[in-house]
Structure formats: structure tokens, C-alpha cells
Amino acid sequence: MGQLYVTANVGVHVLSEPGEYLGLLPTPRRPITLAFAGPEKNILYVPQMGAIGPEGIRNTAMTIYTLPMLTSGFAGRPK
């Protein structure tokens, strides 16, 4: 039971268990994956690639955003 978090071009879409759209967590760049982590599994880590440098040149730099969440991820996996 819970929500489904799906990465997309504009951020992370959140869906309820029956599939109802709950909203969007916007991100500055396109996220490539996500994971809940931390002692309580209530921090959402969202890695993103493709930073644009000062001359407008795209590179493969990765940034990982951390979002504290009110809910926690699946607790059944080892920490």
C-alpha cells in the first residue's frame, strides 16, 4: 500500500495506489532515478544529469537532490 513515484521530464509524479494523480514534485533538471533512504526512509534522493555549463555546453555532471518527505518509503528492504 502506498504511493508510486515516477520520474519524468519535469520532475517526479506522485500517484496513489489506485492510480489517481496526486501531484508533481518539480525538479530543476530531468531526474534519472529516485530512492527513499535515511534511517526512517523519509528522504527522497533524486539524481539528475545534464547540467549546462557557462557557455551553454551540456555535460554529464550529476546532481543529487534530497527532499525530506512527510511519508516514508518501503521499509522492508535492508538499510
C-alpha positions in Angstrom: 0.0 0.0 0.0 1.2 3.5 -0.7 2.1 5.9 -3.5 4.0 5.4 -6.7 6.8 7.9 -7.5 7.7 8.2 -11.2 10.4 10.3 -12.8 9.6 12.4 -15.9 10.9 15.3 -17.8 9.7 18.0 -15.4 10.1 16.2 -12.1 8.6 13.4 -10.0 5.0 12.5 -10.5 3.1 11.0 -7.5 0.3 8.5 -7.9 -2.0 6.9 -5.4 -2.3 3.1 -5.1 -5.4 3.0 -7.3 -3.7 5.3 -9.9 -5.1 8.7 -9.0 -2.7 11.5 -9.9 -1.7 13.3 -6.6 0.8 15.9 -7.9 4.2 16.8 -9.1 7.5 17.3 -7.3 9.2 19.7 -9.7 13.0 19.4 -10.2 15.4 21.8 -11.9 16.6 19.2 -14.4 15.3 15.9 -15.7 15.6 13.2 -12.9 17.0 9.9 -13.9 16.0 7.8 -10.9 14.9 8.1 -7.3 15.2 6.3 -4.0 13.9 6.7 -0.4 16.8 6.4 2.1 17.9 7.5 5.5 17.2 5.9 8.9 13.4 6.4 8.6 13.4 6.1 4.8 11.7 9.5 4.6 14.3 11.3 2.5 13.8 11.1 -1.3 17.0 11.2 -3.3 16.6 12.4 -6.9 19.7 12.2 -9.0 19.7 14.3 -12.2 22.1 14.6 -15.1 22.9 17.1 -17.8 24.0 20.3 -16.1 24.6 23.2 -18.6 27.9 25.0 -18.2 28.6 28.7 -18.5 29.0 28.6 -22.3 25.7 26.7 -22.8 27.6 23.4 -23.2 25.8 20.4 -21.9 27.9 18.0 -19.8 27.3 14.8 -17.8 27.6 16.3 -14.4 25.3 14.7 -11.8 23.4 16.5 -9.1 21.6 14.6 -6.3 18.7 16.5 -4.7 17.4 15.4 -1.3 13.8 16.1 -0.4 12.6 15.5 3.1 9.2 13.8 2.9 6.2 13.5 5.2 5.8 9.9 4.2 8.4 7.1 4.2 9.4 4.6 1.5 9.1 0.9 1.7 10.6 -0.3 5.0 11.0 -4.0 4.1 14.5 -3.6 2.4 17.7 -3.7 4.4 19.2 -0.3 5.3 
